[in-house]
Amino acid sequence: MTGPQDDAHRDIAVVAFAQTGHRRSSQELSEVEMLMPVLHEVLARTGLRTADIGFTCSGSSDYLAGRAFSFTLALDGVGAWPPIAESHVETDGAWALYEAWTKLVSGAADTALVYAWGKSSPGSVRDVLTRQLDPYYLAPLWPDSVALAALQAQALIDAGHTDEPALAAVAARSREAAAANPHAQLRAPVPHGEYVVRPLRTGDCPPVSDGAAAVILAAGERARELCERPAWIRGIDHRIEAHALGVRDLTDSPSTRLAAERAGAFGRPVDTAELHAPFTSQEVILRRALRLGDDVRVNPSGGALAAHPLMAAGLVRIGEAAARIHRGASGRALAHATSGPCLQQNLVAVLEGEPR
C-alpha cells in the first residue's frame, strides 16, 4: 500500500475518462462490442494510439461472464498484437488503476490504459455474489448481496445513525443528480418502492447495469501534454476488512478510514466525493468514515444508485471525480471504490487539479 506521494515519487494523473451509457441490456453484446467504443473514445481524447500506451490493465469477473479467462476476449478490443505489456485483476477496475499507478510510479511506463466492464443482466447478480462469501460459515446459508446489505442497514438504524426516511432522501438526491448525467441508467425520479429485504426498499438498491469504463494515466510532463488540466493522483491506498462478517462492526468502515488517511484525504479538505455506495445505507457509513461535511458535494454524477456496472462502478467513481477536475468543476476530489459484501474492501484516491 502506498500513501501520499513524496519527492521521490513521480506525479501521476488521470488525463482522460470515458464510459458507456449504462443500462440493463436488452440485447446481447459481447465484451468487445461493449468496450470498443469506450476504448476508441478515451484514446481519442488524448490523441494516443494503442501503440503509444506503455502499460494496459483491466478489471472484470469470470463469475459474471460465466467462463474462465474471459478477459482474454476483451483484449481483441484493445489490440494485443504486436504484443503489449498487459495485466488483469479479478475485481473492480479501480484496483486495476492502482496496479497501473504503481507501474507508472516505478518508472516502468509513462502512460497506462485502464479499463473495466461488467454484464450483470444475463444472470442473477444476487446469487453470483454469494461466491464471495466465506465457504464454511456464510456460503452454506446462501445469504444474497441484498440480504447482507439489509443486515448492515438494520444495524445502522438500530445504532441510531440513520432511519428509513433518511435513506430515502439519499436515494432521491442521488437520482436527482443523475438527471444531468447522460451515462446514468436512472435519470428520472424513481418511487422508493416496496421492501426488497427489510429495511431496504427498491429505491435503496442499485439497478442491474451493464457497462464499461476506461481511463488513461500519464506521468509528469507527459500528462500536461495530453490534458489541459490533469487530475493529479495525490494519494491512493486500499485496505480490507476481516472476511468473517460476524467479527466486524457493520455500522463502521475502518478500512475506508485507514485508506483515506494513508491517501492523505484528511490533510486538506475536498470539495467533491464520488462514493461507491451501491446501497443508501452504505453512503451513510462512508460519509462518517471519510469525515465528509455538508459542504462536500457527494456523488454529483448520481453514483452507484443511478448506474452500477459491476466491476466498473469503482473505476467510474475515479473517472467521474477526475472529469470534474478536467472541466474545472472541482479543485480537489476524493474517489472511493468498494468490493465484496458490506464494504469489505475499500480503495480511496485523492485527486487534485493545478490552480488556474
Sequence and secondary structure as in RCSB ss.txt:
>XXXX:A:sequence
MTGPQDDAHRDIAVVAFAQTGHRRSSQELSEVEMLMPVLHEVLARTGLRTADIGFTCSGSSDYLAGRAFSFTLAL
DGVGAWPPIAESHVETDGAWALYEAWTKLVSGAADTALVYAWGKSSPGSVRDVLTRQLDPYYLAPLWPDSVALAA
LQAQALIDAGHTDEPALAAVAARSREAAAANPHAQLRAPVPHGEYVVRPLRTGDCPPVSDGAAAVILAAGERARE
LCERPAWIRGIDHRIEAHALGVRDLTDSPSTRLAAERAGAFGRPVDTAELHAPFTSQEVILRRALRLGDDVRVNP
SGGALAAHPLMAAGLVRIGEAAARIHRGASGRALAHATSGPCLQQNLVAVLEGEPR
>XXXX:A:secstr
   S  TTS  EEEEEEEE   B  SS   HHHHHHHHHHHHHHHHT  GGG SEEEEE  HHHHTSTTTHHHHH
HHH   S   EEEESS HHHHHHHHHHHHHTTS SEEEEEEEEE TTS HHHHGGGGS TTTTGGG   HHHHHH
HHHHHHHHTTS  HHHHHHHHHHHHHHGGG TT S  S     SEEETTEEGGGS   BEEEEEEEEEEHHHHHH
H SS EEEEEEEEEE  S GGGS TT  HHHHHHHHHHTTTTS  SEEE   SSHHHHHHHHHHTT  TTSEE T
T GGGT  BTTTHHHHHHHHHHHHHHTTS SEEEEEEEESTTS EEEEEEEE    
